[in-house]
Each structure stands twice: as C-alpha cells, then as structure tokens.
C-alpha cells in the first residue's frame, strides 16, 4: 500500500483508483508497471496523470509485450503535449514542488530578472523529478546566468535540468568534476 510519510511522493487518490480499476479488470497486472512508471506518473499534475492512465486502459494491452515501456511512452507523449501556456497546469506543477524550491523560485521572480510566465509547466515537472538538493543546484545554476540575454528562458532552464540529469546518472567519478564547474572555466577562458 501507499506510504503516508512523504506527501510529495503520493499518488493522487483518483489516479490510484483508476490504476486499481485496471488491475481489478485484469487488463494488466501490478507487476507489469514497474516503480519507474509509478514514479513518473506521480510527477504529473493530477488531471494529466488521469488522462495517461485512461489512455493506457483504452489500449488493447493483450498485444503489447512491454506494458511498462508502452506506459512510459504515453507519459512521454503527454508530457510533451502538455500545453505549457495553461496557467492552471503551470500553477499545479509549481505547487507540487518542494517548499524550499518554491521559495528559491519566488526569490528569483521577485528580482524581475525572470517573470513567472517565462517558466512553464514543463520546467516545474522536470524539476520535480530531481532529488531536492539537485533541484536546488539547477535553480542556482539558472540564477547564475545572465538572464537578461536569454530569450527562451524555458529552453535554457530545461537545458540545465538535462545537464544535471546526465551528470548525476554518470556516477560520482565523472559527474562531480563536471558539475562543479571544472570544465566551465576552461571553455570560458578560451572563447
């Protein structure tokens, strides 16, 4: 069953109920969807997560070998289709962030270097997938940039998230030196 200890890690009750219904109907088994599927689902705002599960339940799962892969594909498509300009979605993605991250972003918005509208739901959903210390580093790195010169702040922000994701998955030996600016100084001195 679900643990109640970590509110940010809970599945929305409506989404959990829909998943339970799929399992009860025998469309797929609980072990067809691994932890990664469930973790990714939790990062989506509730209405989007419900749509993902509904879309999954409508498919003919008997013809699909990798149900987890298929599920992840639906999540990926929905994440890409998320209407970034939808203020409700952006707001719910933002409020699902840990409070420390929200505080850091609020401080950034208060400087007027970046407006709230310049970062969309995708930024916040991607940030939500990172562990809190890494998410803090991403926001710090974003704040260090000369934001006045960056036109597409969402794309720039997502680029930072992607770099941190890649570094953190490479392991401590390689990721640390690169993430701490080891390579940065060199490139800047030459250019």
Buried (B, 14 or more C-beta within 10 A) or exposed (E): EEEEEEEEEBBBEEBBEBBEEBBEEEBBEEEBBBEEBBEBBBBBBBBBBBBBBEBBBEBEBEEBEEBBEBBBEBBEEBBEEBEBEBEEBBBBBBEBBBEEBBEBBEEBBEEEBBEBEBBBBBBBBBBBBBEBEBBBBBBEBBBEBEBEEBEEBBEBBBEBBEBBBEBBEEEEEEBEEBBEEEEEEEEEEEE
